Amino acid sequence: MDGGRFFGAFRAFSGITDAVVLSHAPVGCNWGTGIFNNFSNQPDIRHACTVVHEREIVFGGEEALKKALALADEIYDRSLLVVISGDVPSIIGDDVQAVIDSVSSDEDVLWLEAAGYSGSMRDGYEDALLKLGSLMKERGVVERSVNLIGFCPDDFKVHADIKEITRIMEDLGVKLNCTLSICSFEELRAAPAAELNVVLGQGTKLAQYMKKEFGVPYIEADYPYGLEGSIKFVDALCEKLDIKHDAENSLDLEPFKRAFLHLHEIYGTTVSIIGDFHCTPMANFLEGELGFEIEVQSYFDRDYHSFEEDVRKSCTMMLFGSSFERGLAKELGIPIMRFVYPIFDQICICDYAPYAGFRGAAFLTESIINAVMGFDHKLKNIV
């Protein structure tokens, strides 16, 4: 179920809001990455493709890439052009760098070899961020400013989550310097001005590079799901920046009191969960704060068939994952709660209902309860 290195690279590069991503690959690769990326932001189409066909496979795709680069210069008003080389060009040995060097361009052009078979989606994301790091420039340090590293533009609830995490940091007197990789080209270049990098699940390679090149320290933190997860996030930030703050003062238990009976009824429910790096912090929230019992927990880069079989053999009464788990939930006649990429049968267009942070804990709990209450086991086709 892992999208492979190509998908990871695309997700990282497409987050630069004034960049254009050129996929040097067959059209299907470009369609697959783009369709997931644009579900909740349909006007934001900044990707193109060289459309590798049989001719290019036989005679090479360098000429097609050269034409595409020229067209990109002519058509797009952008600050950065990124070329992602997919499976076919990697197999036939296209010299992508030589083609880029042969095309005069006043703008920055990056490229990354990202054949899907050459690594995981996380590998592609990590290496793409590292490539973007080469564009950063030394800046004076802005005190109590932070870069958040690990986000993708097509993560579910991503904009709402960033807004809530930013609000939490502002309450501490901490300024958001840059969110990687959901930022402009100029914000990317100015990222070394931050006093601290906070890695949320992925992006450690970039954080290590920035520490070596610019002296920016970093911490790694779990994605802040739930009240306990948010407290741990705040405590880690305060400890590193030497801020005195009692995170428990930020707790608002009133929403949970309103749903006391509902929470009581779902306590002890057996659930299974799958995902990427969001999976463990979500499982901690479900088990530690809502009282669910985790039957099966797995990750997209592991054996998906084994996950399905383990769930079928378990007493799972609810699934947590992506849109890909919809079929399994339908088969078992149980509700599903989508929380992790890719989600293509729901949209998220509002930025005031996060799943992360203190406020997100209430919205997340509300969504879970509604998924249970709205499910009719007699209507197995509706999940």
C-alpha angles and dihedrals in degrees: 000000000000110000094224132233094301094058092046093052092047092051092053098044096043090059091073096095098211097039129101120217117212113196112208094202143084114302093254092066091051092047094049096052094039098049092055090045096052103045095102098027107039100170091056099090109149102148133098137177139219088218099223111211137176091284092059091046090056101037101024132263100246095103091050090050092049092053091047092052091051091049091048090055090050100044109033129069099206142141096220137026118200124192118203113195112210137198102292099048089046092052096047092043105241111186097229096173092053091052092049091049090051093057115075113225133167091208132073114270122192130181135192131191103231111164106172093230093055097072149336128289089258090053090054092048094048094048093045091053089048089053090051088050089067088069094057121111130211111261137176112269117258107213118241093007123135139197116214111213128191107050127127124200091235097051110123112258090002098143093044090048093050090049091052094045089049090051091052091051093047089055086059092048091253121137125215107234100178140344114218121242100004104070144092124274091254092049088052092053090049095050094105089068090077120105092216141017117217113200113204107195100313139029099071093137091060092046090052091048092050091049090053098041102034105016094243109153121217143200129200116226136177118250103272103245116160132000095291092046090051092049091052090050092051093045092051091049094047093048093052095044094039095240122158109223139139105219093195089071086071094060119115110188096172096096090054092049089057090057097041096127093047091050090049092053096051094044110120094017112154113235140169126216138194133175147107125286089321089068102080098046090046091050090049089054094047094048102033102039108022097034098236119156112232109222100174128011123182144150134236094245092060132075104303093189090059090050092054092047092048090051092049090052093047133078092248113161098178137025128218118195143076136317089278090072093059092093093052091048090050091050092051095040095235134127122261129212113204114208109141139061129308103047112157103154096061132044133215114202102149124083098200100074107065129173093209128073133018095310091041091060090067095045091047093049090048091052092049094050091047091050089056097042094046095051120100110193089202090064100059093168091066110077 
